């Protein structure tokens, strides 16, 4: 089971916004797309969906942008999968057979059920807050494609 780009972009966006939430400013969609090397149009759709699902808050205007919804950090990663990818990957046959269940299993059914249940368990028990670290520089490196020094310099310029 592999997750979509939408899932990766959505989770990385949430984590990026969470990282910068203490700066007392809204994070622009363009900034998220640039810093995380995501297509701007695609990122806009993802952010809009996260707002609709109450994981982000959107504010319009010159000082507008995105911030975390109060309950976002206590949301499970499974919820992000549900929003971006749906749950079909947990229910569909890995061989794409129309009828695959415990009564009429495919050759991989029993093994995949165990793996899917273990994966679902990890995703349900892992909260977004569990992924955040205290070391902002290392955290930025782990989710961004830009050089950390460039990002910190831009962050300092914005603060001035």
C-alpha positions, 0 to 999 in steps of 0.5 A: 500500500503506497500513499498518494502525492496528495497525502504527502503534500497535505501532511508536509503542508500541515507540518510546515504550518505547525512549525511556523505557527509560533511566528504569529503570522498566517502562512501563504500558500505560495510560501508552502508550495515554494518551500516544500517544492510542490506545484502551486496549483495542486498545493492550493487545492490540497490546502483548500481541502484541508480547510474544508475538513477543519485541519487548517484555517484560511484568512483572506486579505493582505495578511491572510494565509493559513494557520492550524485549526485548534484540534489539528495537532491532536488529529491522527495521520489516519485522518489525513489519509482518509481526507486525501486518499480515502480508505479504498486501499484498506478495503480493495484487493491488492491484486485488484480482483473484484471479489476478494474477501475471507470467504473467497480470498486471493492468494495474498489476502490473508497476508495483506489483511495483517499488513493493512491492519497493522498499518491502519493501527500505526496511522490511527495511533500516530498524531500529527503532534507526534511528528513534530520535533523540537529542533526546527532546523532539522525538522525543516530539513526533513520536510523541505527541499530547500537549503536550511540556511536559505529558509532561515535567512528568508524567515529572518527577513520576514521577521524584520 
